[in-house]
Amino acid sequence: MKVYETKQIRNVVLLGHGGSGKTIVAEAMSFVAGNISKMGSISSGNTISDYDKEEIKRGFSISTSLVPVEYEGDTGSVKINLLDTPGYFDFVGEVEEAVSAADAAIIVVNCKAGIEVGTVKAWELCEEYGLPRIFFVTNMDDDKASYRELLLKLETRFGRKVAPFHLPIRENEKFVGFVNVVKMKGRRFTNLSDYVECEIPDYVEANLKIAREALMEAVAETSEEYMERYLSGEEFSDDEISTALKENICNGDIVPVMMGSGVDAQGFKALMMAIEKYFPSPDYKECVGVDVSNGEHFTAKYNKEVSLSARVFKTIVDPFIGKYSLVKVCTGTLKPDTAIYNVGKETEEKSGKIYVLRGKNAIEVPELVAGDIGAMAKLSVTTTGDTIALKNAPILYHGPKISSPYTCMRYKIVNKGEEDKLSSGLSKLMEEDLTLKHMNDTLNRQTLLYGIGDQQLEIVVSKLLDRYKVKIELSRPKVAFKETIRQKVEAAGRYKKQSGGHGQFGDVKMSFEPSGDLEKPYVFEETVFGGSVPKNYFPAVEKGVAECCIKGPLAAYPVVGVKAVLLDGSYHPVDSSEMAFKMAATIAFKDGFMKAAPVLLEPIYTVSVIVPDKFTGDVMGDLNKRRGRVLGMESINHGKQLIRADVPMLELFGYNTELRSMTGGMGVFSYEFARYEQTPGDIQKKEVEARASKLENDTE
């Protein structure tokens, strides 16, 4: 593959709902451009971008793939770096990485399915990142798909900036071409995406007039001079229209709607022409970072003539194709075997060979200029989000903004002895997917896996088995209950043992009461008078209390908030020992604790839920069912509500799935630990009964 200059590059992310046809759009563009000789299909499992075994098996995208399309446009050769992203919400991290590297977006909409949740989320991402965008409507070959109805819905949902650039031409209910609204000409397909000029059908005229007027209004609004000419009835030239449209599209003030059929590879030549003509090259924007050498704000155009700096926006770790760090070159030129400096980690590495990835195929290139996207292999230190530069010009850029995972499952290894394989496999999967986390919960003796959703975690299990030959099982995580007391009591503990020779003797009288501090397991004091218990045994008594707090007498959960006071006791000058007094304190603690109205405490989390207005009633009702206390509601942008509620952790299991079901996938949530509260009696009884065996034998 040849080297492309910055002006010849278009970095475009494919966004849309799962199943809308993004992967086939990438496939058809590659085919129409002549980059591949035959189109693959999802059902055959041979598309460029869905090459992973899990993607082929499941029939949908799981990770972002890079598909460079070399296209001979009106201004010469152009390279369109397509970033094909997953449409399902569990893989939002992949989408966020891709969007951070893109300069424009194509939102793919299935004409028959219409506006879906993924369509709205794609729009919101484009708004957040300020990306120019085009709606590309697929499935036009379906004679039951209504383009006119979809257009009305797009305009209603996203406003007047939505502008149809194409209107369909149908004959005998078949999609045979389109009307180019900008050029006011008919186009009839001949072979695949090729077309010839044709007459505009009469039935299109009414809609064409409306669409054309909207376009001309948008052109007129670009300057006062144009507005005066428009109001006086003067026509704009093709060049004036083209220039004005590009300016509006780059600013996001106009969002074209185009169409095609992925199955028949129709409409993609026109789409690539629009990408070349209307989408910006990388140097339309600036790259913003920090100059680490002086701490000052750094801003620069994508310029290949200055020192090298680049952002790593994604990592691929595959046992078959190897490890690749996907980079977007911000300034300068990235060349093979260059000594590069990881600015954040203050480490030097060597770049090795430079590649452009086309799906799973790595194509070696002599260099990558500013604005281009490519890959480096086998970087040992550099990971997603890192900045690489030259050591004498250390620029640091922000990494991708990645969603935090809140879906949690407990996992256990099936075959003992494979812990090292599991650790290695998990670390590689987490290097690929930043929304995947794992945690070792020592208090509850469990290992936890966090992700965006259940489907993502299922795929992690499958990948571990397929790639790294290690099997794990997922189950419901244990909740981190704690135990405390509500009353003050006194209790005695006597430990006496005689088995020949020196015996064991320890005798204590103690009081136990709430300390008022749930942050600490216990507070220990002594008020012994007259030396009934020698001072040198006080630490042993406290040690007995401390050990009891690790695994409480009620349900074998950690104890908090207890004040233990050593009041009195007795000792034997020969048989008493530290061990004996520790055991005596243990006996007293267990007896006293169970008399002092013991209770379980459950963790309470403050949950923040963002949903469209129409779902607030359903969501608040569901939170109440989960023993939640709604703290308040707040209106935020785009007709959404932020609901805050305190909810017991026990009730949050499965909430992600339920929230998606209630809101059609539009709801998102997050949570953070707030405090511990007393567990209701019925739940405490059930938990104590379930944990009875833990008091006898800690087998879990």
Phi, psi and omega in degrees: 000136183281167179275132179252141177282162184306317182295339182269001188255138172231118179261109190235126177263136176266119182238161177150173181292154176301129180088004181284340176115023182298315182297321179289330175298314178297320181295314183293321178296319179296321181290312181296326179283351179085014180281336175229155185270343182211138178284135172273179179218157179297316183296327179277345179069031183233031176282161181296313192272332178263077185256345181292146181303320180293323179294318180294318182293321187265342176079023174208162183286140178246326181230162178286135177240145177264126178230095178284129180247116177270119189231133176273101183262189181294332182257012182113198182288137177229141173250119177259108177278097179276131175250101183275115187253157174292153179258345183274144193293336180297341185247034183297332178299322178297320179294316182296322176297315182294317181298326181294339182258353185271157175249351180197169184221148167248118176266112184272128181234127175283121187301321182288318182285331179076203180288122178243174182303319180296331177294314181294316180296324177297316178300315181297322176296318178297320178296316182298320183263001179063040183268131167299150184211157174231134168278125174245116185268118180262179176067027179291345178286347178281116185290349177267358181276127182258105179293320182298317179295317179297318181300317179297320179293320178297316180293322179293317185282322189246359171094185188288347180290344177287122186227119178290119174270340180232145169234141188283148169247123180237142174227128183054040179064020178248143178282112185240353181175193182208161174259126176277108185292327181293316183264354179056048180224147176275148179229124177249129180292139176250295179229114183055239183273354177292151181210164174236158179290144180214171178292147175277121181299149182299323185291348180271340191305316184297311179292327180296319181297317180296314181296319181295318179299318180297320179295316182294325175298316180297321178296317182297328184285356181284340177201158178295322180298315180296322180296318178298316180296321181295315181293333179274001176087011182280143178276148174267149176284164179301319180294320179295318179297314182299314181296315181294320179296317180299317180298315181292321180292317179298327179276352182082010181279340173232134176239102181295150172244121179237176187212164177180183177232115180294321182298318182264003180054041179257138175095358187274335173295316178296323179296315180294325176297319179293320178299314179297318189280319190253333180279147183282151167282165185304328184285002173292330180250173177250152171263134187240131179205204179231132174278106186295333183295331180229358178076009184270156177297137182238129177224134180206153170286161174286094188236123184280350186274355183254187182295151183290136165209144183207154179251133173270112185255351179200149176236135175246123177236103184232130182297343182261317182261353176094189180258129177231137173257114179278127185235150167247119181285124182268311178223155177077200182227130179268121182239158180297154174054039177263140174285106182254155185242121174281107191293315183292324183261359176052048182226144177262143175221170176252136187290333184065210180283153179250136184231159162245126180271134169241092189066237181270354183269126179262121181252118183288137178230154182287335179190164172234127182268170181307131180097342183275161179241133179205201185215149171240142184261146166060036172287128189275330185256322189288133179228177181303134180096348181283157174248134172246146183202186170271146186297330181276358177218069188280101177257136181244125178252156175290143174280177178299146175276111188250136179297147177274142180275138179231000175268126188235138174224147173278142177229148178226141176284138184280313183254115179297149180096355180254021183298321180294320178297320180294315180300316180294315181296316180297319181296324179289321178294323179287333175292325177285318188240106184286351177271002179259126180226154171225153185217142177261107180270093186291327182298319181259007179049057178215154174250134188243143178242125180250138176211182179284326182201171184297322182297320178299317181292325175299318181291326175301315178301316181293320179293320179300319181288317185284315186275319191243005172057041177227134185252131174234159177240139178260145177209173180293132181288149174284141178274141184277072175293161171224164181241146174207181180236161182242351183233165175261131179221165171243147181210148179248152176220125180233128178241118183222128182214129180230121182217042180087136182072209178296137176264193177233130180214128174209137184218124181225151169237127187224158171243148178228134180207164177296134179274340182085357181240101182279359177280337182246145178298313185204162169237131182245132175223166175220141177231034183293134181240134173084010175075024179297331170235117181301147183301329183291350176263354180302314179300327179292320177298315179297323179297321177299318177297314182300318181292325178294329182288341179292322184219096189293160183288341185282306183214022177064028173259160179301143180264139175225159170069034180248134172254118181249126181237125175278114185266315187197182179165192176208163182215167177242130185298337181254313189275342181290145179207169178299319180298320181295318180288329175296317180293322178297318179296323178297316179298314180297318182298311183296320179292311182295319183300315183287343177271345190264036180052065183290146179222156171270142173251137179245147179288134177251133180243142173272116185258133175246121182242129177249121182218155171300151184312318188292346182258001187299320181297314180298317183293317180293323177297320179292321178297321177297321178297333181269022181062027180276152173246112181290125182268334181164170179229150182216129178285134176234187187297159172062037174065038181240159178240141172257115180254130176245136181209149172267124185227135175298140180302327180303329185268358183270352180295129180080005184294326180302313180295317182294320180295317178298319180296317182293325189250010182063027179089359184276340183278141173229154181215162173213166178208160174214150182297137179249305185186180172252143177225160180296137180280137176304152187302317183294322180288322178298315181300315180297318182290319179297318178296320181292333184261008184304321182293334181293332180289334181267317187211113183280083186262344184286000000 
